[in-house]
Amino acid sequence: MEDKGTEKGLQKSPYRTQTVVVREFKPADKAEVQRIFSEGLMEMVPDTAFKGLRHHPESILLYTSMTIICSVITMCWWVIALLPALCLCGRYFYSRRVIHGYLERAMSRDMGDMEGFYMKSSDSCLWVAVLEGKVVGVVAAVSQLKSGGAVELQRMSVDRRFRRCGVGVALGRKVLEFAVSHKYSTVVLGTTAYAHAAHQLYKRLGFQCVGITNGYVTPGARLSLVERIFYRVRHYHYSMDVQNISSAE
């Protein structure tokens, strides 16, 4: 799951003309990085629950069928009218539960020990974006040995107050530079975000969507029947051949 907090913007930012500095993570950045990551991830709750619904016609068909069956069985119009609202509440509740579970899982692992997980090996790194002396974004790169010379872009998130300032682009380019300098052939990433701005950012960096997994099982999900009914996401797979970048240079 790649969090939503990338480049989705607010209005014109007064920081837009400022220079974004991307540097390696320091232990003193931990609290701010965790805040940005947590807030960006939890923004995905309404995105998944409501905006994502139009990407899942099978869910709409299921809810419609439930409404029809309910109308036949009960013949009670107020129950029938209430059912769509209950479905949306169910989607919000389970989206929040799964995403919060994913957040707790991340915090108990890499995002709880960022220095130990990302900074101890030459095959991984964590960077922060700094604007006007403030940490405003984060991104990580991790070697994927099973993928044959690929490095994965992970944990990208940008403080919502500093979007549309080029922070996401600067963070993404840092991962690409890392891949080129370490002679990786490919950079990959995965995201369950439905926000158009997130996908627009990846394409702007040069990534191509190479596949979509419908009904993706999010780490931390409980896989109960009710959860499967109300929580369903797509996982978008992006890839970029960085050999072309190195050869061009």
MONORNOR-V925689 format. One record per run of one state. SS is the DSSP state (@ for helix, = for strand, . for the rest). FROM is the first residue (numbers start at 0). TO is the last residue. If there is no record, write none. Layout:
BEGIN
SS	FROM	TO
SS	FROM	TO
END
This chain:
BEGIN
.	0	19
=	20	23
.	24	25
@	26	41
.	42	42
@	43	48
.	49	49
@	50	54
.	55	55
@	56	73
.	74	75
@	76	107
.	108	108
@	109	111
.	112	112
@	113	117
.	118	122
=	123	130
.	131	132
=	133	143
@	144	146
.	147	148
=	149	157
.	158	158
@	159	161
.	162	165
@	166	180
.	181	184
=	185	190
.	191	194
@	195	204
.	205	206
=	207	213
.	214	223
@	224	229
.	230	232
=	233	240
.	241	241
@	242	247
.	248	248
END
